[in-house]
Amino acid sequence: MQLLAYEGGQHFVGVGGGERSEQLTRVLHAANADPRLAEIHARYFAAWEANGGGLFRYFSSVGGWSKWGSWGALQSLEEDPTQSPKYQAMQTLAEKLGQPIGR
């Protein structure tokens, strides 16, 4: 049996009322944009592969961030992908696996 990821990837969101905190939302959005997130994603994807992971479908390539979550690797099509650690990590994995990413 193959191990596949559907709606994989990372996001941060307040729960249990935390979504109503603008301060928490700002902190979580800053964490999503932090350059260190690229290395965290790289380790995440390496663990996926090391444990037999196959096809990995990232949940959302492009999607605005809000108090309901920060799902998109890019926040918009106009965002510079070189400035998104989530997108950079996703692109690195795709290239490694021979999967093209279009824009």
C-alpha positions as CSV (number, residue, x, y, z in Angstrom):
1,M,0.0,0.0,0.0
2,Q,1.4,3.4,-1.0
3,L,1.6,6.3,1.5
4,L,0.1,9.4,-0.2
5,A,-0.6,12.9,1.2
6,Y,-3.9,14.6,0.4
7,E,-4.2,18.2,1.6
8,G,-0.8,18.1,3.0
9,G,1.3,21.0,4.3
10,Q,1.4,23.4,7.2
11,H,-0.7,26.3,8.4
12,F,-1.2,28.1,11.6
13,V,-4.6,29.1,13.0
14,G,-6.1,30.0,16.3
15,V,-8.6,27.6,17.7
16,G,-11.0,27.5,20.6
17,G,-11.6,31.3,20.3
18,G,-8.0,32.1,19.4
19,E,-9.1,33.0,15.9
20,R,-10.7,36.1,17.4
21,S,-7.4,37.4,18.6
22,E,-5.9,39.9,16.1
23,Q,-2.6,39.8,18.0
24,L,-2.4,36.0,17.7
25,T,-3.3,36.1,14.0
26,R,-0.5,38.6,13.4
27,V,2.0,36.4,15.2
28,L,0.9,33.3,13.2
29,H,1.1,35.2,9.9
30,A,4.6,36.4,10.8
31,A,5.6,32.8,11.6
32,N,4.3,31.7,8.1
33,A,6.5,34.3,6.5
34,D,9.6,33.6,8.6
35,P,12.6,32.4,6.4
36,R,13.3,29.7,9.0
37,L,10.0,28.0,7.9
38,A,11.8,26.8,4.7
39,E,14.2,24.7,6.8
40,I,11.3,23.4,8.9
41,H,9.5,22.4,5.7
42,A,12.6,20.7,4.3
43,R,12.8,18.6,7.5
44,Y,9.1,17.8,7.2
45,F,9.4,16.7,3.6
46,A,12.6,14.7,4.4
47,A,10.7,12.9,7.2
48,W,7.9,12.2,4.8
49,E,10.3,10.6,2.3
50,A,12.2,8.7,4.9
51,N,9.0,7.1,6.2
52,G,8.0,5.9,2.7
53,G,5.9,8.8,1.7
54,G,5.0,9.0,-2.0
55,L,2.9,11.5,-3.8
56,F,2.5,14.6,-1.7
57,R,-0.4,16.9,-2.6
58,Y,0.0,20.3,-1.0
59,F,-3.3,21.6,0.2
60,S,-3.2,25.1,-1.3
61,S,-0.6,26.6,-3.6
62,V,-2.3,30.1,-3.5
63,G,-4.6,31.4,-0.9
64,G,-4.9,34.5,1.2
65,W,-4.2,34.3,4.9
66,S,-6.8,35.2,7.5
67,K,-7.8,34.5,11.0
68,W,-9.2,31.2,9.6
69,G,-5.8,29.9,8.6
70,S,-2.8,30.5,6.4
71,W,-3.2,27.7,4.0
72,G,-1.6,29.0,0.8
73,A,2.1,28.6,0.0
74,L,1.6,32.0,-1.7
75,Q,-0.9,34.6,-0.5
76,S,-1.6,35.7,-4.1
77,L,-0.5,35.2,-7.6
78,E,1.3,38.6,-7.4
79,E,3.4,37.5,-4.4
80,D,7.1,37.0,-5.3
81,P,7.6,33.2,-4.8
82,T,11.3,33.8,-3.8
83,Q,10.0,35.6,-0.7
84,S,7.8,32.7,0.5
85,P,9.5,30.1,2.6
86,K,6.6,27.7,2.2
87,Y,6.6,28.0,-1.6
88,Q,10.4,27.7,-1.8
89,A,10.3,24.4,0.2
90,M,7.4,23.1,-1.9
91,Q,9.2,24.0,-5.1
92,T,12.5,22.3,-3.9
93,L,10.6,19.1,-3.1
94,A,8.7,19.1,-6.5
95,E,12.0,19.6,-8.4
96,K,13.6,16.8,-6.5
97,L,10.7,14.5,-7.4
98,G,10.7,15.7,-11.0
99,Q,7.3,17.4,-10.7
100,P,6.9,20.7,-12.5
101,I,5.4,23.7,-10.8
102,G,3.6,26.2,-13.0
103,R,2.7,29.8,-12.3
